């Protein structure tokens, strides 16, 4: 709870205990036996640290787990009738506190505030406070979120503020305000503790005052009941509702009286806000609302769970709103209270969830429950918080890790019953918010049917479209049990995203040293572990293509934008999707999938992102992004309006020096598809050679958007000094296409300069070994069937964490005319299902390379190598098949045949 004493009253005082503390680790657990809580027993090897901190911020303790001790002194002059509390914002994990050698209490938990009464141990003058903090190596039963393997740093110690609170003996312990927007009232519950709080003589009363911008709008007086509580319902005239667009806050002030005298004053704030779900939609303050969110893990370079600058939370919320987000999902741990306050004041919705344990045991269940109760108690009055999650991806309740002793939430009825009970308990404790039971899948009892889906686009754009249709048509398939109705829950895609490499040298400069997460041994080398990234850059052909790391990072970030743009737009135009939460708001250590980098600095596409993440979207739904001169560019326009205001205007478009307008009318919170809005024949004289232009649209001052359109002239074969290139093609369709392009197509391997093969056999191998040249292409199903010349790695045909972390890049003059340095929509429908895995820089000519994560799994989509006395090339782009209509594919095939046949 927020506790502020007015400068002109004497009821409460607060002394900050932040600053220098003495600190010493206790790896052998000697501290208690040797009495370190007594002043003269403190060990000589201690050092001074600045609180708040996590001890892993210090190099020598980055890998330390176990017990550690803190000590400092504070001067106090207590007055009669006062109580003195030591308050901790958060300490990870088990804390025991002594004052002047007397144990005053303990706490278990790593993320939430607690306070201990030190009154009886405090003496006038200087006092010594000592803490033992134990954060064990084994955290499987402890709610720890993403601390440690296989994710990020461990966090231990006093990582939030410490204060000494001087309070009245009889005092307000907390306020809970429950708004009711049906009749514009606020029910205020006041909890009173201290001597006489539970007395039945009814001599205590509470005066409650609610104000808006300093003006009193409601007040009431109520008596304190025998249980120490007082309740009043106040009518709020002309109530202003809290929303991200209008974050109206009300102050609530409580004066506690005893026998006619004021003995305490307590202040807080709240918002008149409601959130509910029905008919597959979210409703904020009774109005339909579309969730546009980002996952935010609240981890920072150098300072870990603490912000690295005083204004960081303010800046994070402001930037999130500028980017078009209306929500941040604070992932796998309770949000920092100062962040929540910024969200309240600036207007940003917050989705919170507890840190998870690893295993499902009596202890882990109890500690998750206690954490949930603490989160609700701390943030009950915070209007920005609209969602409580209970678990994430079965961590701590199911078995995503494949542990022998655990069972899946999909199947375990006892776990399902436990989760349904916890959902009901949470809803009963906090009726002002919605609850998600297990984020991602295996729902049981939930207000949100959320999914975690990692598709990359344009590589898997069509597969993503199919997936959206599948999940929206069968919502019950995402449930392990249906205690609540899947048809009623809004469908939210609460995790998705694509990686966009960070400016790593700038991150290193920010640290002033090698970032410690570069070398986490539990991270997969190369894919997730950055160590050695410079060598991998230099040793691959990436260093031939990109001038330096900065050039690579910028191109990769634009690849990230192209992907998330399409993934988001496909969701927004589908009526079955009620919102999304992208992974993630910022890069976190080795995960470079943020909209911002780890320093919370902008990526290359920053200014463009809000265009597709704002209140109004105009989606350009092209039939194709690549066509030939003389063909017709066809595109629907889809206008999405997340506001409650109607739109009656025109969408303007332009491309290839042509332009037009299309009228659009739609209601608030609506979607309108303008079928056939753009139908434009691309005349041959409008383009010269391969041409790319931006199809740009704008809707008044509400929305703009662009899509790249590539026009590829019909390809024609080249001739060398000895005549036309002769080609053998195993597939009849390829043979016909090549013949149309002017190649001399022959019927046998022996007569060919270049043989195009899908399933090379021993005869083909002998042909190449004897000096022939072969080009291997996928079968009609899209996969490579070559077992003679190359080793391949399969690429998933649907969603894949590795694919969203991958990058294709061109390193070839042969394909320069048709394929961008980092390919985009020009390869629509052509991205491969396999890549050549056994590439060797000294042996192979890599035309299109491929890497994943921190430059792992270097492979090739197109490469050429010598084989025996001949040459063989592999092109894994899906150039074959009935659905292959992209003229860029024809151009790639012709260019490779030309290059191989004329070399």
C-alpha positions, 0 to 999 in steps of 0.5 A: 500500500502507498503510505504518505504522511502530509507535511503538516501532520505528525501522525506518521514519519518515514526514514529511508534506510537506503544507502550503505549497508555492510554485507557478507556472504555466509557459504558455510551457514556460520552466521547464526551459530557465531551470532552475527546478529550481535554487533561485536560478532560481525565478521571482519571480511564484510564489505559495504554495498549500496541498498537496494541491490541484488548481490549478483550486480557485483562481479564477485557474487554473480554466481553465489547462492545461499546465505548472506548478511546485511547490517546498518545502524539508524538513529531513532527518537521514538515517542510514547504511543508510536510503533516503529516498523521496518518495511522492505519493498522486496527481499529475495528470498528468506529473510530474518531480521534482528534489531539490537540483537533481538529477532523481530521476525522473518519473511519468505518471498522475493517480490512483495513488501513486508514489514516487521514491528521493531518497537520493543527492540528499538532504543532511543539513539543508535540502533543496529539492524541485521538481516540474514537473507537466504536464497538457496541454489535449488529454487524448484519449489520457490517462485523464481520466474526466469531467474537462473537456468535456462534463462537469465541472472539469479537475483538475491538480496534487498533489491527494493527500498527499505524504510523505518516507518514511525506510525501511531499505535492505533492506525489504518493498516490499509484501504481497499476501494471497489468501484461500481460503475453501474451506479458510480459508487466506490465502496471503501474498506478501511482496516485498522490495527493497534491497541483497541482496534478490535474493541467493541466499545465503538469509540473509533471512527473513520472519516473518508474523503474522496477528491479529484484534482484537489476538489472533494467529490464525496465524503462519509463517516463510519465507525470501526467494527469489532473486527477492526474494519470500517466500510462506507459506500460513497457516491461519485457525482459525474464520475470520470472513468479511468482508461489509458486514454483518460487516466482519471485518478481519485485521491482517498484520504482517511482520518482515524478518530479515537474518542474525538481526536484524530490519531492517524491519517492515511492516503491512497488513490484509485480509479473508477474502472471496470473490466469484464469479458463476454461474448468473446470480447473485452469490455473496459468501462462497459465499452468494447476494448481491443488489447494491444500489448507487449510482454515486459520482463522488467529486467535491466542491464547491470541493475537486474530487477532495479531500474538503471535511472530514476526516470526509467519507469516514467519513460517506459510507460510514455514510450509504450504509449507512443508506440501504440500499446495500451497494455504491458504484460509484466511477465513471470514476476510481480511488477515493481510498484513504482512502475504500476504507479506510472501506469496508473498516472499516464494511462497504461493497462497492466497484466500481472502474474506471479513468479513461478516455481518449477515443480508442483508440490505442497510448498510451491502451491502454498507459496504461489498462493501467498504471492497472489494474495500479496499481489492483490493486497498491494495493487488492489487499488491500482486501476491500471492492473486489469489481469491476474495470471495464475501460471504461465505455460504450465511452469510449476503446475504441469510438465513442460520440462519433461520431468519424470516426477511431473504430469501434464496439466492437459491430463492431470485431473487433480491439477485441473481441479486445483487450478479451477479452485485457485481461479475461483478463489482469486475471482472471489478475493478480487472481483474487479479484475479478470483472471487467466489460469495458465497463460498459453494453453491447457486452460481449465477455468479462465476469463481469457483464452490466450495462445502463445504462437511464434510464426515468422513472416513472410516466411510462414505468412500463409501458415500463420493465416491458417493457424489463426483460422484454426484457433479461432474456429476451435477455441476449446482445443486450447483447454485441458478441461472446460470448467469455464466456457471457451466460447465466452472467453476472448481469444488473445495471442499473448506471446508472439514475435520475431528477433531483430539483432541488437547493437551489441557493441553499444550494449557492451559499452553500456556495461563498460565490460563484457556483459556477464550473460554472454557466458552463461554456460546453461545457454546453448552455444551460439544460438542463445549464448552470445560469447564468440559472436564476433568470431562467428560473424567473421568466419561466416560469409556475413562479414562479406555482406555487411560492412560491420555489426551495426549494418547487420543489426539494422538489416535484421531489425527491419526483418523483425519489423516486416515479420511482426507487421504482418503477424499483427495485421493478420490478427487485427483484421480477424474478428475472432481475435480480441487482442495480442501481446507481442514478445516483447517490449525490450530485448532481455539479455540474450533475447533480442526480440524487443521493440526496444533494445536492452538499454530501452533504446530505439531500434531501426523501425521505431518510428514505423511501428506505431503505424500498425499498432495504433488505434486505427489500422489500414491493412493492405491485403495484397493478392501478391507482392510480386508480379510481371509487367502487364499483370494486375495488382489486386489488393483489398484494404481493411480498415480496423477501428479500435476507437469508439468514434465512427469513421467516414472518410476516404483512403488514399493510395499511390503506387508506380505513379498512379493514385486513387481514393476509396471511400470508407464508412464504419462504426466505432470498434469496427472492421471494414474490408474494402474488397477490390479497393485497388486493381491496377494493371502494371504496364510494361512502360511503367517499370524498367528492369526489376522494380520495387515500389511502395504501395502507400495508403493513408486515411486522413490523419488516422493511419498510414501504411505501406507494402513493397511491390516487386515487378519482375520482367519475363526472364530470358536465357543468356548465351555464352560464346559456344551457344545457348545453355542446354538444360535437363529438367526432371520435372516437366513443369520446370522444363516447360518454364525453362523452355519458355524462358529461352533455354534449350531443354534436352531429354537426357543428362548427358546432353545437358550443360545443367541438370535440374534435379529434385531426387538425384540418384546414383546416375546423377552422382556419377554425372556430376563426378564425371564433370557435369553440373547439377542444380538441386531444387525441392520436390513439389511438396517443398522439401529437399530429397537429395541424399547424394550431395548435401546435408540438410536441416529441416525448417519447420513448416509452421511455428518455430522459436528458431525460425523467428530468431533466424536471418536469411541474407544474400551474398551473391551477384548472381541473385542481386537483381532479384533478392534483397540483401535481407529478403522480404516479400519478394520471396513470398511463398518461396521461403524454404523448408530445408537449408544446406547444413554442411556449408564450408566457407573454404569449399562452398559459394554461398549465394543465400546464407542462413543463421539463427540467434547469435549466429548459430547453425550457419547454413545456406538456402542457395550454395554451389560446390565442386563435386568430383570433376563437376559442380553442384548447386542446391537451391532450397527455395520452393521454386516448384509446386502447383502453388508457386506463382511468384515470378521471382522464383522463375527469375532465381531459377533462370539466373542460377541456370545461367550462372552454372551453364556459362561458368 
